[in-house]
Amino acid sequence: MPPRGLQTAVSLIYPPRCLGCGGLVDADFGLCGTCWRDTGFIGGTVCDACGVPLPGGGDVASPHCDACLATPRPWAQGRTALLYRDMGRRLVLALKHGDRQEIARPGARWMAQAAQGLLPETALIAPVPLHWRRLLKRRYNQSALLAKALSAETGHSWCPDLLQRVRHTPSLDGLGRAERYSVLQEAITVHPRRRHRIIMRPVILVDDVFTSGATLTACTEACLAAGSGPVFVLALARVAKET
C-alpha cells in the first residue's frame, strides 16, 4: 500500500469521481447522491431464480416471477444487483461498450451483496464467454471483468476460460425469447481442458445483463452436461418490465 502522504497527493491531483456523472465524491468507485437515487438497486423480496423484485412480503418459501414459472431454469438459484434502467443501464453500457472497466469492481461488490448467503464456499466462478471474433473486436469480456472482481470480493476461485463459444452467434438484441434460445443452441461448451475443475463442483456463472436467460441457460446446460454440481447465476443487471 502506498504511503498515506502519497495517497493524499494522488487524491488531490485525481480526486474521486462519481461513476455515473463524473462529479466529485468521497471515495473511489462510488456514486454521488443523485446517481445513487437514479440507480435501481434490487432488494426485498426477489425471484429465487433470476433475482427480479417481486411484490409482496416474502411469505413464499421459494418465490418465482412469472417468467421463471413459465420457463423453468436449469440452475439452482440466481440473483441480480440492479434493474437495467436509468443509471443501472448507463453503467452496464459504459462497462460493456464504453471501456469503463473500472465499473467492474463496484459492480462485483453489488453482486456479492445481492447474493449474500447464497454461494457455496467450494463453488468456481466462471464468466459467460464471448466468441473470439467478438472478443477481438471489443478487446475484453465485460463478464470476465465482473467474474474476476467477484472472485476478489468473495474469495471464490475463478476460471476465465471455463466456457467457450464454439459458434459465432449474431447479437441477441431485438430478438424474442424463442429466437434467443434457438440461436444459442449448442453454441457454448465447457473447455475440454477445464472440465476437471467442475466435476461434481458447484459453479457460479457471471454475466452483465440478464434478459431472457437464454445465454445463462446455454451456459448452465453446458456445465451440467460436463458433470458439474449445481449451478448458480449472478448478473449485474436484470431487464424487467416497468411496474
LONU-88856 format. One record per residue (C-alpha): x negated, y negated, z negated. Coordinates in nm, 4 decimals, padded with zeros to 6 digits. Layout:
REC          X          Y          Z
REC          X          Y          Z
...
This chain:
REC          X          Y          Z
REC    00.0000    00.0000    00.0000
REC   -00.1417   -00.3437    00.0891
REC   -00.2347   -00.5798   -00.1961
REC    00.0535   -00.7910   -00.3255
REC   -00.1163   -01.1098   -00.2119
REC   -00.1423   -00.9783    00.1433
REC    00.2227   -00.8693    00.1329
REC    00.3233   -01.2190    00.0236
REC    00.1204   -01.3792    00.3016
REC    00.2740   -01.1496    00.5621
REC    00.6252   -01.2218    00.4335
REC    00.5607   -01.5938    00.4633
REC    00.4437   -01.5576    00.8229
REC    00.7026   -01.2947    00.9162
REC    00.9972   -01.3381    00.6776
REC    01.2558   -01.0562    00.6657
REC    01.5254   -01.0917    00.9296
REC    01.8781   -00.9566    00.9459
REC    01.9041   -00.6533    01.1719
REC    02.2245   -00.7914    01.3189
REC    02.1879   -01.1653    01.3794
REC    01.8198   -01.2280    01.3069
REC    01.8885   -01.4641    01.0193
REC    01.6744   -01.4706    00.7054
REC    01.7448   -01.2019    00.4434
REC    01.5904   -01.0997    00.1127
REC    01.4315   -00.7735    00.2261
REC    01.3200   -00.5937    00.5405
REC    01.5658   -00.3702    00.7255
REC    01.8698   -00.5410    00.5764
REC    02.1852   -00.7209    00.6852
REC    02.2977   -01.0698    00.5929
REC    02.6313   -01.1120    00.4161
REC    02.8217   -01.1917    00.7345
REC    02.6815   -00.8993    00.9331
REC    02.7374   -00.6676    00.6371
REC    03.1052   -00.7629    00.6310
REC    03.1267   -00.7022    01.0064
REC    02.9790   -00.3513    00.9713
REC    03.2355   -00.0755    00.9218
REC    03.0656    00.1433    00.6625
REC    03.2619    00.4654    00.6154
REC    03.3644    00.5639    00.2653
REC    03.6530    00.7015    00.0653
REC    03.8477    00.9974    00.1980
REC    03.6921    01.1269    00.5205
REC    03.7387    01.4179    00.7585
REC    03.5226    01.7047    00.6365
REC    03.4240    01.7941    00.9945
REC    03.3439    01.4584    01.1559
REC    03.3373    01.2010    00.8759
REC    03.6038    00.9696    01.0164
REC    03.8034    00.7804    00.7487
REC    04.1378    00.9338    00.6539
REC    04.4419    00.7717    00.4950
REC    04.5495    00.8864    00.1532
REC    04.3850    00.9503   -00.1785
REC    04.1881    01.2630   -00.1045
REC    04.4280    01.5147   -00.2612
REC    04.3456    01.7764    00.0069
REC    04.0556    02.0121   -00.0745
REC    03.9152    02.0121    00.2809
REC    04.0760    01.7282    00.4782
REC    04.0510    01.7110    00.8563
REC    04.1509    01.4466    01.1092
REC    04.3939    01.5167    01.3932
REC    04.1123    01.5556    01.6474
REC    03.9313    01.8175    01.4386
REC    04.2570    02.0022    01.3701
REC    04.3306    02.0072    01.7444
REC    03.9735    02.1119    01.8323
REC    03.8213    02.3197    01.5501
REC    03.4487    02.2501    01.5173
REC    03.1848    02.5260    01.5189
REC    02.9772    02.3547    01.2494
REC    03.0377    02.3776    00.8739
REC    03.0695    02.0088    00.7804
REC    02.9917    01.6695    00.9288
REC    02.9540    01.3076    00.8233
REC    02.9087    00.9692    00.9905
REC    02.7900    00.6442    00.8368
REC    02.9507    00.3666    01.0440
REC    03.2504    00.3018    01.2614
REC    03.1482    00.2457    01.6231
REC    03.2912   -00.1029    01.6486
REC    03.1874   -00.4622    01.5794
REC    02.8428   -00.4762    01.4158
REC    02.8197   -00.0970    01.3957
REC    02.8482   -00.0741    01.7729
REC    02.5959   -00.3548    01.8237
REC    02.3411   -00.1840    01.6004
REC    02.3791    00.1511    01.7770
REC    02.3462   -00.0045    02.1220
REC    02.0438   -00.2054    02.0098
REC    01.8778    00.1150    01.8873
REC    01.9783    00.3140    02.1940
REC    01.9187    00.0674    02.4760
REC    01.7545   -00.2399    02.3239
REC    01.4303   -00.0826    02.1997
REC    01.5239   -00.1835    01.8438
REC    01.3581    00.1228    01.6959
REC    01.3356   -00.0352    01.3508
REC    01.7111    00.0202    01.3131
REC    01.6479    00.3951    01.2726
REC    01.5121    00.3531    00.9206
REC    01.8143    00.1830    00.7604
REC    02.0413    00.3905    00.9827
REC    01.8964    00.7096    00.8355
REC    01.9382    00.5708    00.4848
REC    02.3075    00.5036    00.5522
REC    02.3473    00.8528    00.6982
REC    02.1840    01.0105    00.3923
REC    02.4230    00.8197    00.1666
REC    02.7206    00.9374    00.3728
REC    02.6025    01.2996    00.3426
REC    02.5131    01.2863   -00.0249
REC    02.5602    01.6269   -00.1860
REC    02.6345    01.7925    00.1476
REC    02.2981    01.9031    00.2877
REC    02.1339    02.2326    00.1792
REC    01.7786    02.1869    00.0499
REC    01.6400    02.4507    00.2866
REC    01.8028    02.3034    00.5988
REC    01.5979    02.1991    00.9004
REC    01.6758    01.8635    01.0625
REC    01.6902    01.8550    01.4435
REC    01.7908    01.5767    01.6842
REC    02.0293    01.6071    01.9757
REC    01.7907    01.6360    02.2739
REC    01.7548    01.4226    02.5846
REC    01.6722    01.5712    02.9223
REC    01.3112    01.4937    03.0166
REC    01.4232    01.2732    03.3053
REC    01.6313    01.0550    03.0765
REC    01.3593    01.0548    02.8120
REC    01.1063    00.9402    03.0714
REC    01.3345    00.6519    03.1677
REC    01.4273    00.5462    02.8129
REC    01.0800    00.6227    02.6637
REC    01.2206    00.7502    02.3335
REC    01.5045    00.9579    02.1962
REC    01.7070    00.7471    01.9531
REC    01.8440    01.0616    01.7846
REC    01.4879    01.1831    01.7232
REC    01.4023    00.8488    01.5607
REC    01.7016    00.8888    01.3300
REC    01.6107    01.2525    01.2561
REC    01.2520    01.1618    01.1668
REC    01.3654    00.8780    00.9412
REC    01.6275    01.1036    00.7814
REC    01.3570    01.3608    00.7072
REC    01.1522    01.0924    00.5321
REC    01.4606    00.9741    00.3431
REC    01.5802    01.3160    00.2212
REC    01.2618    01.5254    00.2127
REC    01.4016    01.7872    00.4518
REC    01.1720    01.9323    00.7172
REC    01.2449    01.8382    01.0761
REC    01.1705    01.9741    01.4210
REC    01.1798    01.7165    01.7048
REC    01.1992    01.9753    01.9839
REC    01.4115    02.2491    01.8308
REC    01.6708    02.1953    02.1046
REC    01.6184    02.1243    02.4718
REC    01.8419    02.0186    02.7577
REC    01.7758    02.2689    03.0306
REC    02.0081    02.0965    03.2751
REC    02.0230    01.7282    03.3617
REC    02.3784    01.6111    03.2980
REC    02.5415    01.2832    03.4000
REC    02.6281    01.0194    03.1423
REC    02.9325    01.1154    02.9376
REC    03.0529    00.7547    02.9152
REC    03.4029    00.7238    03.0532
REC    03.4664    01.0987    03.0661
REC    03.7610    01.2598    02.8916
REC    03.7300    01.5274    02.6241
REC    03.7730    01.8238    02.8611
REC    03.5285    01.6767    03.1139
REC    03.2656    01.6226    02.8436
REC    03.2865    01.9833    02.7281
REC    03.2706    02.1102    03.0861
REC    02.9645    01.9003    03.1765
REC    02.7690    02.0246    02.8725
REC    02.8447    02.3929    02.9134
REC    02.5155    02.5870    02.8882
REC    02.3170    02.2625    02.9177
REC    02.1494    02.2878    02.5742
REC    01.9460    02.5753    02.4297
REC    01.7082    02.6410    02.1409
REC    01.3444    02.6108    02.2416
REC    01.2172    02.9710    02.2599
REC    00.9024    02.8801    02.0666
REC    01.1023    02.7194    01.7855
REC    01.3706    02.9818    01.7339
REC    01.1803    03.1467    01.4487
REC    01.2228    02.8304    01.2431
REC    01.6006    02.8615    01.2211
REC    01.6677    03.2348    01.1841
REC    01.9285    03.2535    00.9027
REC    01.8373    02.8950    00.8086
REC    02.0813    02.6006    00.7813
REC    02.0404    02.3308    01.0459
REC    02.1256    01.9603    01.0282
REC    02.1966    01.8153    01.3724
REC    02.1447    01.4394    01.4112
REC    02.2970    01.2129    01.6768
REC    02.3516    00.8422    01.7162
REC    02.7223    00.8440    01.8106
REC    02.9991    01.0976    01.7564
REC    03.2642    01.0553    02.0273
REC    03.4466    01.3738    02.1245
REC    03.1992    01.6092    01.9584
REC    03.1163    01.7836    02.2868
REC    02.7402    01.7308    02.2601
REC    02.7253    01.8370    01.8970
REC    02.9381    02.1412    01.9802
REC    02.6920    02.2456    02.2528
REC    02.4004    02.1996    02.0124
REC    02.5745    02.3880    01.7324
REC    02.6650    02.6806    01.9561
REC    02.3036    02.6996    02.0770
REC    02.1773    02.7161    01.7165
REC    02.4299    02.9791    01.6118
REC    02.3575    03.1883    01.9212
REC    01.9881    03.1786    01.8297
REC    02.0614    03.3200    01.4833
REC    02.0690    03.0083    01.2661
REC    02.2511    02.9732    00.9388
REC    02.5409    02.7271    00.9009
REC    02.5122    02.4018    01.0948
REC    02.5855    02.0550    00.9589
REC    02.6156    01.7429    01.1740
REC    02.5260    01.3817    01.0976
REC    02.5816    01.0827    01.3241
REC    02.5063    00.7188    01.2670
REC    02.8431    00.6054    01.4060
REC    03.1849    00.7541    01.4784
REC    03.4132    00.6431    01.7610
REC    03.7599    00.6173    01.6073
REC    04.0971    00.4818    01.7092
REC    04.1888    00.1418    01.5729
REC    04.4369    00.1625    01.2878
